Amino acid sequence: MTETDIDVPLPPAILVEGLTKTYASGFSALSGIDLSIRPGEIFALLGPNGAGKTTLISIICGIVTASTGRVTANGFDIAAQYRAARRQIGLVPQELTVGAFETVWNTVTFSRGLFGRTPDAAYIEQLLRDLSLWDKRDSKIVTLSGGMKRRVMIAKALSHQPSILFLDEPTAGVDVELRREMWEMVRRLRERGVTILLTTHYIEEAEEMADRIGVINRGQIVLVEEKTALMRKLGKTQLVLDVAPPCTELPSALDTWALERSEDGTTLTYTYDAQGADTGIADLIRAIGAAGFAIRGLQTRQSSLEDIFVSLVRSAS
């Protein structure tokens, strides 16, 4: 085997080491954050309000200064090599911050120039078309709807063709159509090799889009995991059985299955590992019959990423 036959891992697109942020008031927003984001992946950062998501993104993007620690973007130090590092990054913040009395075209073109990119009218045109903004190119920002302003912010973030894109709650308050268009664009960007980090309150979006999930709570990273592995490891499969007559008290013969009984006793819920060789369901059904109950109906229920997220945050609190 030659040296060229060996797959050499690409360096991280974003590398965060020992990051902390303590404000003058003494409030610790971030504590000991270590995070590595791979080139070309979609990474979803989840956490409750006040967990530190926006602070972390702001530091990585060079907007807020860290108290301690180091951040690099494609190998460029965000503090020591600010301009080179910042050129790698596009940011769509939560707030709608666009010049009200400028046109869409001028706003996006000016943003490209801020990062030292030469003018490229063809690229800007395609970008505006991709975001359904082309017919608004000569409109002033002040005349646009909230959803259209959000599109302009995305266009600004992509104007200098960054290789890393941060989306901080990008679909908050936008219509369903824009949300769908945005995720289509995210997929296309990922196909072109752009690394994407997003925060979202729409956990179903993270479940659908992300390659990996990170959970932050109280300024600390609780977990970073491949989405499929996370769902497999922490997701639960439940069998819900409707029984008659109502089960007023669980017989000791059913203790093996650690069943949950509904308040009225009409349902029994069994949680099991769907990946296991023996789920125990067949034995459970026989045991329920032997205990004098008839099964009137049954259904299975799979936990979602939202269930996992809530569980993780509760356990970390």
C-alpha positions as CSV (number, residue, x, y, z in Angstrom):
1,M,0.0,0.0,0.0
2,T,1.4,3.4,-1.0
3,E,1.0,6.6,1.0
4,T,-1.6,7.8,-1.5
5,D,-3.8,4.8,-0.8
6,I,-4.3,5.7,2.8
7,D,-7.3,7.9,3.6
8,V,-6.0,10.9,5.5
9,P,-8.7,12.6,7.6
10,L,-9.4,16.2,6.5
11,P,-8.7,18.8,9.2
12,P,-11.8,20.2,11.0
13,A,-13.7,23.0,9.3
14,I,-14.3,24.4,12.8
15,L,-12.1,23.5,15.8
16,V,-13.0,24.9,19.2
17,E,-10.6,24.1,22.1
18,G,-11.1,25.0,25.8
19,L,-13.5,27.9,25.0
20,T,-14.9,29.9,27.9
21,K,-16.8,33.1,28.1
22,T,-17.4,35.0,31.3
23,Y,-18.9,38.5,31.2
24,A,-18.0,41.5,33.4
25,S,-21.0,40.8,35.6
26,G,-19.5,37.4,36.5
27,F,-22.0,35.4,34.4
28,S,-20.4,32.3,32.8
29,A,-22.0,31.8,29.4
30,L,-19.6,29.1,28.2
31,S,-17.4,26.7,30.2
32,G,-14.7,24.5,28.7
33,I,-16.2,24.0,25.2
34,D,-14.4,21.6,22.9
35,L,-15.9,21.0,19.5
36,S,-14.8,19.7,16.2
37,I,-17.0,20.1,13.1
38,R,-16.1,18.2,10.0
39,P,-15.8,19.6,6.5
40,G,-19.0,19.3,4.5
41,E,-21.3,18.1,7.3
42,I,-24.5,19.6,8.6
43,F,-24.1,19.9,12.3
44,A,-27.2,20.8,14.4
45,L,-26.6,22.5,17.8
46,L,-29.5,22.1,20.1
47,G,-30.2,23.6,23.5
48,P,-32.8,25.4,25.5
49,N,-33.0,29.2,25.6
50,G,-30.0,30.7,27.4
51,A,-27.9,27.5,26.9
52,G,-25.1,29.4,25.1
53,K,-25.8,28.6,21.5
54,T,-25.7,32.1,20.2
55,T,-22.7,33.1,22.3
56,L,-20.8,30.1,20.9
57,I,-21.7,31.0,17.3
58,S,-20.8,34.7,18.0
59,I,-17.4,33.8,19.2
60,I,-16.6,31.4,16.3
61,C,-17.7,34.2,13.9
62,G,-15.5,36.7,15.6
63,I,-18.3,38.9,16.9
64,V,-17.8,38.2,20.6
65,T,-14.3,37.8,22.2
66,A,-13.8,34.6,24.2
67,S,-12.4,34.8,27.7
68,T,-10.1,31.8,27.1
69,G,-9.6,29.1,24.5
70,R,-8.9,28.9,20.7
71,V,-11.1,28.7,17.6
72,T,-10.0,28.0,14.1
73,A,-12.0,28.1,10.8
74,N,-10.4,26.0,8.1
75,G,-7.1,26.3,10.0
76,F,-7.2,30.1,10.4
77,D,-7.2,31.4,14.0
78,I,-10.3,33.5,14.6
79,A,-8.3,35.9,16.8
80,A,-4.8,35.9,15.3
81,Q,-5.9,35.7,11.7
82,Y,-9.3,37.4,11.9
83,R,-9.8,38.5,8.3
84,A,-8.7,35.2,6.8
85,A,-10.8,33.2,9.2
86,R,-13.9,35.5,8.9
87,R,-13.7,35.2,5.1
88,Q,-14.4,31.4,5.5
89,I,-17.7,32.1,7.3
90,G,-21.1,33.2,6.3
91,L,-23.5,34.0,9.2
92,V,-27.3,34.2,9.2
93,P,-28.1,35.7,12.7
94,Q,-31.5,35.5,14.4
95,E,-32.1,39.2,14.2
96,L,-33.2,40.9,11.0
97,T,-30.4,43.4,10.6
98,V,-30.4,44.8,7.1
99,G,-30.2,48.4,5.8
100,A,-33.8,49.5,5.4
101,F,-33.4,52.0,2.6
102,E,-31.0,50.2,0.4
103,T,-32.0,47.9,-2.5
104,V,-31.7,44.1,-2.4
105,W,-29.1,44.1,-5.1
106,N,-26.9,46.8,-3.6
107,T,-27.1,45.2,-0.1
108,V,-26.0,41.8,-1.3
109,T,-23.3,43.2,-3.7
110,F,-21.9,45.5,-0.9
111,S,-21.8,42.5,1.5
112,R,-19.7,40.6,-1.0
113,G,-17.2,43.5,-1.3
114,L,-16.8,43.7,2.5
115,F,-15.1,40.3,2.4
116,G,-12.7,41.4,-0.4
117,R,-14.4,39.4,-3.1
118,T,-14.3,40.9,-6.7
119,P,-17.7,41.8,-8.2
120,D,-19.5,38.9,-9.8
121,A,-22.9,39.9,-11.1
122,A,-23.6,36.4,-12.5
123,Y,-23.1,34.8,-9.1
124,I,-25.3,37.4,-7.3
125,E,-28.0,37.0,-9.9
126,Q,-28.0,33.2,-9.4
127,L,-28.0,33.6,-5.6
128,L,-31.0,35.9,-5.7
129,R,-32.9,33.6,-8.1
130,D,-32.2,30.6,-5.8
131,L,-33.8,32.5,-2.9
132,S,-36.7,33.8,-5.0
133,L,-35.4,37.4,-4.7
134,W,-34.7,38.2,-8.3
135,D,-37.9,40.0,-8.9
136,K,-37.2,42.1,-5.7
137,R,-33.6,43.0,-6.7
138,D,-34.5,46.7,-7.1
139,S,-36.8,46.9,-4.1
140,K,-35.8,48.7,-1.0
141,I,-35.5,46.5,2.1
142,V,-38.0,48.6,4.0
143,T,-40.7,47.5,1.6
144,L,-40.2,43.8,2.0
145,S,-42.0,41.3,4.2
146,G,-40.3,39.7,7.2
147,G,-39.9,36.5,5.2
148,M,-38.3,38.3,2.3
149,K,-35.9,40.2,4.7
150,R,-34.9,36.8,6.0
151,R,-34.1,35.7,2.4
152,V,-31.9,38.8,2.0
153,M,-30.0,38.0,5.1
154,I,-29.3,34.5,3.7
155,A,-28.2,36.1,0.4
156,K,-25.8,38.4,2.3
157,A,-24.3,35.5,4.2
158,L,-23.7,33.6,1.0
159,S,-22.6,36.6,-1.0
160,H,-18.8,36.0,-0.6
161,Q,-19.1,32.3,-1.2
162,P,-18.1,31.1,2.2
163,S,-17.1,27.4,2.8
164,I,-18.7,27.5,6.3
165,L,-22.3,28.7,6.9
166,F,-23.8,29.4,10.3
167,L,-27.6,29.5,10.5
168,D,-28.8,30.8,13.9
169,E,-32.5,29.9,14.2
170,P,-32.9,30.6,10.5
171,T,-36.5,29.5,10.1
172,A,-37.8,31.3,13.2
173,G,-41.0,33.1,12.2
174,V,-40.8,32.4,8.5
175,D,-43.5,30.8,6.4
176,V,-43.6,27.1,5.4
177,E,-42.6,27.9,1.8
178,L,-39.4,29.7,2.7
179,R,-38.5,27.0,5.2
180,R,-38.8,24.4,2.5
181,E,-36.8,26.4,0.0
182,M,-34.1,27.1,2.6
183,W,-33.6,23.5,3.4
184,E,-33.4,22.7,-0.3
185,M,-30.7,25.3,-0.5
186,V,-28.9,23.8,2.5
187,R,-28.8,20.4,0.8
188,R,-27.4,21.9,-2.4
189,L,-24.7,23.8,-0.4
190,R,-23.7,20.6,1.4
191,E,-23.5,18.8,-1.9
192,R,-21.0,21.5,-3.0
193,G,-18.9,20.9,0.1
194,V,-20.1,23.7,2.3
195,T,-20.0,23.0,6.1
196,I,-23.2,24.0,7.8
197,L,-23.8,24.6,11.5
198,L,-27.4,25.4,12.5
199,T,-29.3,26.1,15.7
200,T,-33.0,25.5,15.6
201,H,-36.0,25.2,17.8
202,Y,-37.6,23.0,15.1
203,I,-36.2,19.8,16.3
204,E,-37.8,17.9,13.4
205,E,-35.6,19.9,11.1
206,A,-32.5,18.8,12.8
207,E,-33.8,15.2,12.8
208,E,-34.3,15.5,9.0
209,M,-31.2,17.5,8.0
210,A,-28.3,17.0,10.3
211,D,-25.5,14.5,10.1
212,R,-24.5,15.0,13.7
213,I,-26.2,16.5,16.7
214,G,-24.6,18.5,19.5
215,V,-26.5,19.4,22.7
216,I,-25.5,22.4,24.8
217,N,-26.9,23.2,28.2
218,R,-25.8,25.8,30.8
219,G,-22.8,26.7,28.7
220,Q,-21.4,23.2,28.4
221,I,-21.6,20.6,25.6
222,V,-23.7,17.7,26.9
223,L,-23.3,15.4,24.0
224,V,-22.0,15.2,20.4
225,E,-23.2,12.2,18.4
226,E,-24.0,11.0,14.9
227,K,-27.7,11.4,14.5
228,T,-28.4,7.8,13.5
229,A,-26.3,6.5,16.4
230,L,-28.0,8.9,18.8
231,M,-31.4,7.8,17.7
232,R,-30.4,4.1,18.0
233,K,-28.6,4.6,21.4
234,L,-31.1,6.9,23.2
235,G,-34.3,6.4,21.2
236,K,-36.9,4.1,22.8
237,T,-39.4,1.8,21.2
238,Q,-42.6,1.3,23.2
239,L,-45.3,-1.2,22.8
240,V,-48.6,0.1,24.1
241,L,-51.2,-2.6,24.9
242,D,-54.9,-2.0,25.6
243,V,-56.1,-4.5,28.1
244,A,-59.4,-5.6,29.6
245,P,-60.5,-5.7,32.3
246,P,-58.6,-2.6,33.6
247,C,-55.4,-3.5,35.4
248,T,-55.8,-2.0,38.9
249,E,-52.5,-3.4,40.1
250,L,-49.6,-5.1,38.2
251,P,-49.3,-8.8,39.0
252,S,-45.9,-9.9,40.2
253,A,-45.8,-12.3,37.2
254,L,-45.3,-9.2,35.0
255,D,-42.5,-7.6,37.0
256,T,-39.9,-8.9,34.4
257,W,-41.0,-6.4,31.8
258,A,-41.1,-3.2,34.0
259,L,-44.4,-2.2,32.5
260,E,-45.9,1.3,32.9
261,R,-49.6,1.2,33.8
262,S,-51.9,4.1,32.8
263,E,-53.8,5.8,35.5
264,D,-57.1,4.1,34.6
265,G,-55.4,0.8,34.1
266,T,-56.6,0.3,30.5
267,T,-53.1,0.4,28.9
268,L,-49.8,-1.2,29.7
269,T,-46.6,0.2,28.1
270,Y,-43.5,-1.9,27.5
271,T,-40.2,-0.2,26.6
272,Y,-37.7,-2.3,24.7
273,D,-34.6,-2.4,22.5
274,A,-35.9,-2.8,18.9
275,Q,-32.4,-3.7,17.8
276,G,-32.1,-6.6,20.3
277,A,-32.1,-10.2,19.3
278,D,-35.1,-10.9,21.7
279,T,-37.5,-8.1,22.4
280,G,-39.4,-10.2,24.9
281,I,-42.7,-9.2,23.3
282,A,-44.0,-12.8,22.6
283,D,-43.4,-13.8,26.2
284,L,-45.0,-10.7,27.5
285,I,-48.2,-11.2,25.5
286,R,-48.4,-14.8,26.8
287,A,-47.8,-13.6,30.4
288,I,-50.5,-11.0,30.1
289,G,-53.0,-13.6,29.0
290,A,-52.0,-16.0,31.8
291,A,-52.5,-13.2,34.3
292,G,-56.2,-13.0,33.2
293,F,-56.2,-10.0,30.8
294,A,-57.3,-9.8,27.2
295,I,-55.4,-7.7,24.8
296,R,-57.9,-5.5,22.9
297,G,-55.3,-3.6,20.8
298,L,-51.7,-2.7,20.6
299,Q,-49.5,-0.2,18.9
300,T,-45.8,0.7,18.8
301,R,-44.3,4.1,19.4
302,Q,-40.8,5.3,18.5
303,S,-39.2,8.2,20.4
304,S,-38.3,11.2,18.4
305,L,-35.2,13.4,18.5
306,E,-37.3,15.9,20.6
307,D,-37.9,13.2,23.2
308,I,-34.1,12.5,23.4
309,F,-33.3,16.2,23.6
310,V,-35.7,16.8,26.5
311,S,-34.3,13.8,28.3
312,L,-30.7,14.9,27.8
313,V,-31.4,18.4,29.0
314,R,-33.3,17.2,32.1
315,S,-30.5,14.8,33.0
316,A,-27.9,17.5,32.6
317,S,-29.8,20.1,34.7
